[in-house]
């Protein structure tokens, strides 16, 4: 899965057995936290229009 916007591109890996998303390079990402249901008020402020 790839998401691209103006000036950036992100690639994610979806595990169909766990239903979880992870970033390709394993870094912490606000979109991954949002998708996996691990978001907090801190990660919510980091999301942009592509993630909403």
N, C-alpha and C positions, 0 to 999 in steps of 0.2 A: 504494500500500500504506500503510495507516495502522495504527499500534499505539497503543492507549490503555490507560492504567492509572488507578489512583486518583490524581487530581490532575494528570495530564499526558496529552499526546497528541503523537505524533510521526508525520510523514509522510515516506515514502521513495520514491525513484524507482529502478526496476529497469531496467537496460539489457539487453535480451534478447540482443543481439549479443555483448556482452562478458561477460555473466553477473555483472555487478557491481551493487552497490547503492550509492546515494548519498543523502545527506540532501537534502530539498527546497531548503533554503537554502544548501547547500554547506558547512556547518560540519562540523568533525571530530566524529565520534561513535563511541563504543566499540562499539555494536551494528553499525555499518557496517563497522568494522575486523574484528569477529568474523565477520560474514557473508562478507566478501571474503577471509578467511583471512589478514589482516594483523595479527592480534592478538598482543600481547606479554603478558608478565606484568603490566605496568602496566594495560593495557586489561582484562585478565581480572578484576582486582580492582574495576573500575568496573561490571561487568555485574550485573544484578539477576536475580530469578527469572523475569521475562518473557523475558529474553535467553537463559537457560540451555537 
